[in-house]
Amino acid sequence: MEKRRFSAFIQGSSDLHAILGERGIDTVIVTGTLTNVCSLTTALDAMMLNYKVLMVSDANAALGDDAHNTALATVCELFGDVRTTDEVVALLEQLGAIWAPVRSYDEVVSDPQVLASGYLRRIDHPEYGQIVSMGMPLRFSGGVPEPADRAPNLGEDTELILEEAGYSWARIGELRDQGAIQ
């Protein structure tokens, strides 16, 4: 979803209000940046549209503590509730809500469940050591096929590809000497 204004709910900013209305959702959990700009205006507009508003204190950020804390105090004073991520997680679990955290790259590639799924795999790269690469997303009755190898480094297979394309080794050498290929 694209958001074109500070508030996700202001007319012309996004389709969020219509989407939530179609699904019967009456509560908004606000996270993001900047706490005192986009997050705050989204929270205020959500409340004005009769949503229950929950602002997550440690999942919002501002350019300074004063701006962050003032925005949270404004929401807490009149417009909604302010909770920590741990408190929101506990509420969601208590309600039996379906939810998932947004994870960083490092968290995703080290998650045991993600690794066990086979969608990511660890491979040894001759230049970079062990890296994480996409595994095969398809499953077959005969098992999970493994990709043959890692992706080549830049320029690693250029000469072979040019040869397959019909270039002579003499011409490939000329291109290398001219700096056109690595």
DRENLO-27394 format. One record per residue: chain; residue number from 0; x, y, z of N, C-alpha, C in turn. Coordinates in Angstrom, 3 decimals. Layout:
BEGIN
> ch,i,n.X,n.Y,n.Z,ca.X,ca.Y,ca.Z,c.X,c.Y,c.Z
> A,NUM,X,Y,Z,X,Y,Z,X,Y,Z
...
***
This chain:
BEGIN
> ch,i,n.X,n.Y,n.Z,ca.X,ca.Y,ca.Z,c.X,c.Y,c.Z
> A,0,0.847,-1.163,0.000,0.000,0.000,0.000,0.901,1.238,0.000
> A,1,0.569,2.175,-0.826,1.322,3.418,-0.888,0.648,4.464,-0.006
> A,2,1.453,5.194,0.753,0.955,6.285,1.598,1.562,7.569,1.068
> A,3,0.691,8.535,0.709,1.160,9.748,0.054,1.170,10.983,0.946
> A,4,0.767,10.876,2.169,0.738,12.007,3.106,1.287,11.540,4.449
> A,5,1.487,12.477,5.375,1.981,12.091,6.699,1.055,11.068,7.343
> A,6,-0.248,11.361,7.373,-1.214,10.443,7.965,-1.676,9.423,6.938
> A,7,-1.770,8.177,7.360,-2.273,7.136,6.470,-3.777,7.254,6.269
> A,8,-4.447,8.052,7.109,-5.906,8.131,7.057,-6.439,9.393,6.403
> A,9,-5.611,10.386,6.187,-6.092,11.632,5.593,-6.549,11.355,4.162
> A,10,-7.606,12.012,3.736,-8.157,11.785,2.401,-7.079,11.955,1.332
> A,11,-6.993,10.990,0.433,-6.023,11.037,-0.646,-4.669,10.447,-0.303
> A,12,-4.485,10.033,0.952,-3.187,9.495,1.361,-3.029,8.016,1.008
> A,13,-4.058,7.226,1.311,-3.998,5.786,1.056,-5.410,5.211,1.098
> A,14,-5.510,3.923,0.827,-6.793,3.218,0.890,-6.975,2.498,2.230
> A,15,-6.169,2.831,3.216,-6.187,2.100,4.484,-7.560,2.099,5.145
> A,16,-8.205,3.251,5.236,-9.508,3.334,5.899,-10.531,2.421,5.214
> A,17,-10.565,2.429,3.895,-11.508,1.574,3.165,-11.194,0.095,3.379
> A,18,-9.927,-0.259,3.341,-9.526,-1.661,3.517,-9.887,-2.158,4.911
> A,19,-9.587,-1.360,5.923,-9.916,-1.762,7.293,-11.428,-1.856,7.479
> A,20,-12.159,-0.908,6.893,-13.617,-0.928,6.994,-14.214,-2.163,6.353
> A,21,-13.724,-2.551,5.178,-14.202,-3.750,4.488,-13.990,-5.003,5.318
> A,22,-12.953,-4.999,6.114,-12.612,-6.181,6.916,-13.160,-6.114,8.342
> A,23,-13.859,-5.041,8.657,-14.455,-4.904,9.988,-13.436,-4.680,11.088
> A,24,-12.295,-4.134,10.748,-11.236,-3.892,11.735,-11.492,-2.554,12.417
> A,25,-11.480,-2.567,13.757,-11.787,-1.345,14.502,-10.632,-0.834,15.354
> A,26,-9.491,-1.489,15.271,-8.336,-1.117,16.098,-7.112,-0.959,15.211
> A,27,-6.334,0.089,15.500,-5.116,0.361,14.742,-3.941,0.363,15.711
> A,28,-2.908,-0.402,15.369,-1.663,-0.406,16.131,-0.657,0.387,15.314
> A,29,-0.166,1.486,15.880,0.678,2.415,15.127,2.145,2.224,15.485
> A,30,2.956,1.970,14.454,4.409,1.895,14.584,5.007,2.670,13.424
> A,31,6.239,3.128,13.561,6.876,3.775,12.418,7.747,4.953,12.780
> A,32,8.003,5.754,11.768,8.785,6.973,11.927,8.105,8.073,11.135
> A,33,8.222,9.188,11.501,8.686,9.764,12.750,7.525,9.762,13.742
> A,34,7.792,9.473,15.002,6.751,9.399,16.022,5.896,10.652,16.021
> A,35,6.553,11.810,15.954,5.857,13.089,16.085,5.317,13.637,14.764
> A,36,5.454,12.880,13.684,4.941,13.346,12.385,3.974,12.288,11.838
> A,37,4.478,11.321,11.101,3.604,10.326,10.453,2.842,9.474,11.471
> A,38,3.536,8.984,12.469,2.867,8.114,13.446,1.802,8.884,14.222
> A,39,2.141,10.086,14.668,1.190,10.881,15.445,-0.027,11.269,14.609
> A,40,0.181,11.784,13.397,-0.969,12.198,12.586,-1.834,11.000,12.208
> A,41,-1.220,9.864,11.959,-1.995,8.654,11.680,-2.834,8.266,12.889
> A,42,-2.242,8.320,14.078,-2.970,7.977,15.303,-4.136,8.936,15.548
> A,43,-3.896,10.229,15.386,-4.953,11.215,15.636,-6.087,11.043,14.630
> A,44,-5.752,10.895,13.356,-6.798,10.726,12.343,-7.553,9.413,12.539
> A,45,-6.861,8.373,12.948,-7.526,7.095,13.217,-8.557,7.251,14.326
> A,46,-8.187,7.929,15.384,-9.132,8.152,16.483,-10.326,8.971,16.006
> A,47,-10.074,9.979,15.176,-11.172,10.822,14.671,-12.114,10.024,13.763
> A,48,-11.635,8.919,13.215,-12.463,8.036,12.397,-13.036,6.877,13.218
> A,49,-12.947,7.000,14.547,-13.528,6.043,15.500,-12.795,4.715,15.621
> A,50,-11.519,4.686,15.240,-10.706,3.501,15.511,-10.200,3.572,16.939
> A,51,-10.018,2.407,17.539,-9.272,2.330,18.790,-7.800,2.405,18.397
> A,52,-7.033,3.237,19.091,-5.644,3.492,18.694,-4.695,2.989,19.762
> A,53,-3.714,2.229,19.324,-2.656,1.748,20.202,-1.329,2.161,19.572
> A,54,-0.596,3.012,20.250,0.704,3.480,19.766,1.769,2.667,20.505
> A,55,2.729,2.115,19.763,3.748,1.253,20.354,4.995,2.096,20.619
> A,56,5.277,2.321,21.885,6.324,3.283,22.275,7.714,2.922,21.759
> A,57,8.067,1.660,21.796,9.412,1.260,21.373,9.456,0.744,19.936
> A,58,8.376,0.959,19.184,8.355,0.604,17.769,8.054,1.834,16.912
> A,59,8.302,2.990,17.491,8.233,4.272,16.812,9.546,4.978,17.090
> A,60,9.916,5.901,16.240,11.169,6.632,16.446,11.024,8.056,15.939
> A,61,11.721,8.966,16.601,11.759,10.375,16.201,13.224,10.806,16.160
> A,62,13.439,12.031,15.753,14.808,12.535,15.673,15.392,12.864,17.041
> A,63,14.548,12.913,18.064,15.035,13.170,19.414,14.053,12.654,20.444
> A,64,14.545,12.440,21.652,13.698,11.910,22.723,12.543,12.846,23.072
> A,65,12.795,14.160,23.080,11.727,15.100,23.427,10.561,15.002,22.454
> A,66,10.865,14.986,21.162,9.804,14.893,20.149,9.059,13.565,20.271
> A,67,9.795,12.485,20.480,9.206,11.150,20.626,8.274,11.108,21.831
> A,68,8.779,11.522,22.984,8.000,11.443,24.218,6.801,12.386,24.213
> A,69,6.941,13.566,23.617,5.817,14.502,23.537,4.701,13.916,22.678
> A,70,5.052,13.286,21.551,4.039,12.662,20.690,3.328,11.526,21.420
> A,71,4.090,10.699,22.123,3.474,9.599,22.876,2.552,10.132,23.962
> A,72,2.970,11.189,24.639,2.141,11.793,25.694,0.847,12.354,25.102
> A,73,0.936,12.954,23.921,-0.259,13.496,23.259,-1.253,12.387,22.968
> A,74,-0.788,11.288,22.431,-1.674,10.163,22.145,-2.281,9.632,23.433
> A,75,-1.457,9.429,24.422,-1.904,8.854,25.690,-2.916,9.756,26.399
> A,76,-2.737,11.062,26.268,-3.586,12.026,26.967,-5.035,12.001,26.480
> A,77,-5.249,11.944,25.162,-6.606,12.089,24.640,-6.997,11.130,23.521
> A,78,-6.029,10.537,22.839,-6.354,9.911,21.571,-6.245,8.393,21.523
> A,79,-5.592,7.785,22.473,-5.438,6.343,22.418,-4.629,5.832,23.586
> A,80,-4.056,4.679,23.395,-3.260,4.043,24.438,-1.832,3.902,23.929
> A,81,-0.879,3.922,24.847,0.531,3.737,24.502,1.034,2.525,25.263
> A,82,1.605,1.576,24.525,2.135,0.349,25.127,3.496,0.031,24.516
> A,83,4.243,-0.843,25.181,5.512,-1.337,24.621,5.226,-2.507,23.684
> A,84,6.211,-2.894,22.914,6.058,-4.043,22.020,5.696,-5.294,22.813
> A,85,6.380,-5.541,23.928,6.089,-6.726,24.736,4.644,-6.716,25.229
> A,86,4.144,-5.552,25.612,2.755,-5.457,26.076,1.776,-5.713,24.930
> A,87,2.082,-5.207,23.742,1.213,-5.436,22.587,1.211,-6.912,22.210
> A,88,2.377,-7.537,22.213,2.470,-8.966,21.909,1.624,-9.768,22.898
> A,89,1.710,-9.447,24.169,0.916,-10.155,25.179,-0.582,-9.966,24.920
> A,90,-0.995,-8.755,24.569,-2.410,-8.504,24.258,-2.865,-9.314,23.044
> A,91,-2.046,-9.313,21.996,-2.403,-10.055,20.791,-2.516,-11.548,21.067
> A,92,-1.584,-12.077,21.851,-1.630,-13.505,22.178,-2.836,-13.824,23.050
> A,93,-3.148,-12.932,23.998,-4.314,-13.122,24.860,-5.600,-13.150,24.036
> A,94,-5.662,-12.342,22.987,-6.844,-12.276,22.126,-6.877,-13.389,21.084
> A,95,-5.796,-14.132,20.963,-5.718,-15.175,19.945,-5.608,-14.598,18.540
> A,96,-5.089,-13.408,18.437,-4.949,-12.742,17.137,-3.852,-13.402,16.312
> A,97,-4.017,-13.351,15.016,-2.988,-13.832,14.099,-2.079,-12.653,13.814
> A,98,-0.805,-12.814,14.115,0.132,-11.705,13.939,1.528,-12.283,13.746
> A,99,2.415,-11.466,13.276,3.819,-11.850,13.138,4.660,-10.592,13.230
> A,100,5.824,-10.687,13.825,6.691,-9.509,13.912,7.358,-9.211,12.566
> A,101,7.713,-7.976,12.377,8.553,-7.602,11.241,9.980,-7.820,11.706
> A,102,10.719,-8.592,10.963,12.060,-8.976,11.405,13.132,-8.336,10.543
> A,103,14.287,-8.168,11.137,15.442,-7.678,10.389,16.006,-8.822,9.554
> A,104,16.856,-8.495,8.594,17.493,-9.517,7.759,18.229,-10.533,8.634
> A,105,19.027,-10.051,9.599,19.792,-10.953,10.455,18.882,-11.883,11.247
> A,106,17.740,-11.373,11.714,16.804,-12.214,12.456,16.188,-13.286,11.549
> A,107,15.848,-12.912,10.325,15.227,-13.859,9.403,16.186,-14.987,9.050
> A,108,17.412,-14.641,8.661,18.335,-15.677,8.185,18.888,-16.552,9.302
> A,109,18.651,-16.190,10.551,19.098,-17.051,11.646,17.927,-17.722,12.365
> A,110,16.712,-17.491,11.906,15.525,-18.078,12.530,15.485,-19.585,12.248
> A,111,15.444,-20.430,13.293,15.451,-21.887,13.089,14.299,-22.377,12.214
> A,112,13.124,-21.771,12.343,11.973,-22.205,11.551,12.182,-21.871,10.072
> A,113,12.740,-20.707,9.780,13.006,-20.330,8.392,14.038,-21.275,7.787
> A,114,15.097,-21.557,8.535,16.141,-22.452,8.032,15.610,-23.865,7.844
> A,115,14.754,-24.339,8.762,14.197,-25.684,8.658,13.250,-25.824,7.463
> A,116,12.659,-24.703,7.028,11.723,-24.760,5.902,12.421,-25.072,4.586
> A,117,13.725,-24.820,4.522,14.467,-25.074,3.303,14.429,-23.942,2.298
> A,118,13.722,-22.874,2.604,13.636,-21.748,1.666,14.918,-20.928,1.646
> A,119,15.693,-21.026,2.687,17.011,-20.407,2.720,18.024,-21.511,2.978
> A,120,19.199,-21.341,2.452,20.255,-22.329,2.696,21.575,-21.602,2.880
> A,121,22.442,-22.205,3.604,23.783,-21.647,3.809,24.728,-22.350,2.834
> A,122,25.511,-21.547,2.109,26.470,-22.119,1.162,27.834,-21.476,1.378
> A,123,28.861,-22.214,1.014,30.221,-21.683,1.108,30.561,-20.970,-0.185
> A,124,30.933,-19.721,-0.058,31.320,-18.904,-1.217,32.830,-18.746,-1.165
> A,125,33.529,-18.958,-2.279,34.994,-18.910,-2.253,35.567,-17.545,-1.865
> A,126,34.829,-16.491,-2.111,35.339,-15.149,-1.803,34.781,-14.589,-0.499
> A,127,33.508,-14.890,-0.169,32.835,-14.265,0.970,32.614,-15.205,2.155
> A,128,33.055,-16.448,2.053,32.826,-17.396,3.143,31.405,-17.914,3.107
> A,129,30.845,-18.223,4.274,29.494,-18.774,4.317,28.476,-17.645,4.131
> A,130,27.565,-17.832,3.172,26.519,-16.848,2.919,25.170,-17.552,2.924
> A,131,24.120,-16.758,3.054,22.762,-17.294,2.994,22.223,-17.024,1.600
> A,132,21.637,-18.049,1.003,21.096,-17.957,-0.344,19.695,-18.549,-0.350
> A,133,18.921,-18.191,-1.360,17.591,-18.768,-1.498,17.695,-20.249,-1.825
> A,134,16.880,-21.034,-1.163,16.772,-22.443,-1.492,15.700,-22.616,-2.548
> A,135,15.307,-23.830,-2.809,14.272,-24.112,-3.797,12.904,-23.938,-3.145
> A,136,12.068,-23.022,-3.650,10.764,-22.798,-3.028,9.727,-23.857,-3.380
> A,137,10.022,-24.734,-4.336,9.077,-25.758,-4.749,9.372,-27.072,-4.045
> A,138,8.335,-27.834,-3.796,8.480,-29.144,-3.184,7.957,-30.192,-4.160
> A,139,8.675,-31.302,-4.277,8.281,-32.387,-5.165,8.199,-33.671,-4.363
> A,140,7.473,-34.667,-4.881,7.320,-35.928,-4.162,8.651,-36.637,-3.984
> A,141,9.604,-36.399,-4.869,10.910,-37.045,-4.778,11.892,-36.314,-3.877
> A,142,11.453,-35.255,-3.222,12.333,-34.492,-2.343,12.538,-33.073,-2.847
> A,143,13.424,-32.375,-2.179,13.693,-30.982,-2.503,14.973,-30.904,-3.329
> A,144,14.885,-30.432,-4.566,16.111,-30.314,-5.362,16.990,-29.184,-4.834
> A,145,18.265,-29.397,-4.858,19.219,-28.372,-4.448,19.735,-27.639,-5.676
> A,146,19.812,-26.325,-5.613,20.438,-25.609,-6.724,21.860,-26.127,-6.925
> A,147,22.298,-26.165,-8.180,23.589,-26.758,-8.512,24.756,-26.042,-7.849
> A,148,24.710,-24.719,-7.777,25.874,-23.989,-7.291,25.444,-22.584,-6.900
> A,149,26.392,-21.838,-6.447,26.166,-20.442,-6.099,26.119,-19.602,-7.364
> A,150,25.642,-18.376,-7.242,25.691,-17.441,-8.367,27.147,-17.055,-8.609
> A,151,27.527,-16.860,-9.855,28.924,-16.499,-10.134,29.230,-15.065,-9.717
> A,152,30.486,-14.796,-9.452,30.933,-13.427,-9.205,30.843,-12.636,-10.499
> A,153,30.825,-11.334,-10.397,30.773,-10.477,-11.567,31.947,-10.789,-12.486
> A,154,31.654,-11.118,-13.722,32.686,-11.394,-14.712,33.238,-12.799,-14.694
> A,155,32.837,-13.611,-13.716,33.419,-14.947,-13.567,33.173,-15.842,-14.781
> A,156,31.997,-15.775,-15.379,31.651,-16.648,-16.501,31.552,-15.901,-17.829
> A,157,32.012,-14.663,-17.855,31.853,-13.840,-19.060,32.456,-14.485,-20.294
> A,158,33.673,-14.994,-20.189,34.334,-15.573,-21.357,33.568,-16.783,-21.893
> A,159,33.083,-17.637,-21.000,32.332,-18.817,-21.438,31.021,-18.418,-22.113
> A,160,30.372,-17.405,-21.575,29.106,-16.944,-22.165,29.357,-16.340,-23.548
> A,161,30.423,-15.541,-23.660,30.747,-14.953,-24.964,31.107,-16.039,-25.981
> A,162,31.806,-17.071,-25.531,32.145,-18.177,-26.435,30.871,-18.876,-26.912
> A,163,29.941,-19.130,-25.980,28.664,-19.752,-26.353,27.877,-18.867,-27.314
> A,164,28.074,-17.546,-27.206,27.375,-16.608,-28.083,28.052,-16.496,-29.448
> A,165,29.167,-17.208,-29.651,29.801,-17.230,-30.956,31.064,-16.395,-31.091
> A,166,31.520,-15.782,-29.998,32.763,-15.008,-30.058,33.964,-15.958,-30.080
> A,167,34.963,-15.594,-30.857,36.194,-16.403,-30.868,37.022,-16.044,-29.638
> A,168,37.955,-16.952,-29.286,38.829,-16.667,-28.149,39.721,-15.459,-28.443
> A,169,40.067,-15.259,-29.708,40.874,-14.088,-30.072,40.087,-12.800,-29.802
> A,170,38.816,-12.787,-30.200,37.988,-11.589,-29.980,37.744,-11.375,-28.494
> A,171,37.527,-12.431,-27.756,37.330,-12.317,-26.304,38.581,-11.723,-25.670
> A,172,39.765,-12.161,-26.122,41.018,-11.597,-25.624,41.126,-10.112,-25.926
> A,173,40.714,-9.704,-27.127,40.735,-8.284,-27.485,39.820,-7.475,-26.558
> A,174,38.626,-7.997,-26.308,37.671,-7.310,-25.414,38.248,-7.172,-24.008
> A,175,38.904,-8.235,-23.524,39.533,-8.190,-22.197,40.644,-7.141,-22.184
> A,176,41.494,-7.109,-23.230,42.595,-6.149,-23.320,42.094,-4.706,-23.388
> A,177,40.944,-4.498,-24.003,40.360,-3.159,-24.113,39.632,-2.732,-22.828
> A,178,39.490,-3.656,-21.889,38.804,-3.351,-20.630,37.294,-3.425,-20.740
> A,179,36.795,-3.961,-21.874,35.352,-4.078,-22.057,34.751,-5.181,-21.197
> A,180,35.559,-6.185,-20.833,35.126,-7.258,-19.949,36.212,-7.483,-18.902
> A,181,35.807,-8.110,-17.833,36.756,-8.407,-16.763,37.310,-9.799,-16.915
***
